[in-house]
Structure formats: structure tokens, C-alpha cells
Amino acid sequence: MIKLLPVQYHIVLAETYNNLFRTADWGKHWKTARTICLNKIDTPAPTTNQLRPISMLPIFSKIYGKLFLLRFHSWSSRMNILPVQ
């Protein structure tokens, strides 16, 4: 979905994420997941054991987490901190 944004928004997002990395900020609202329940079977009124709970995190926190892992892996490889797996 982010790929569908105009290019100028990509620049704004990149600058925003870089600022977040610089300040080591992780917003409190980014840690809050929304839980939804999906029916396992097609019934209008399912019982509790017929529901599948799914936690939905905000998309920007998922992107931030993946970017952090990429940067951390790159840094740890350069510093030779973690063993090769």
C-alpha cells in the first residue's frame, strides 16, 4: 500500500523514520495491538471456541521494526558481534 503513495511521500516517510532512529523513539501507540476475532466456520453466531483471535499492529510500527532489524543486522555484521548462523 505504501508503494502506491506518490514519491514525495516516500521521502517524507524516509526522513521521519530516520529521525525516529536518531532519537531512538518508539511511540506508545505503536505498541498497542487491536485484536479482532475471525470465524473459523461460517455461522452467524459462533461460540468462543469457533473464533480465531488475530492481533493487528499499526503498519508503521511493523515497517519501523523491520527497518530496525535490517539496520541492527548490518551493524552487528560490521562490528562482528553476532556469530554467523
Secondary structure, 3 states (H helix, E strand, C coil): CHHHCCHHHHHHHHHHHHHHHHHCCCCHHHHCCEEEEEECCCCCCCCHHHEEEEEECCHHHHHHHHHHHHHHHHHHHHCCCCCCC
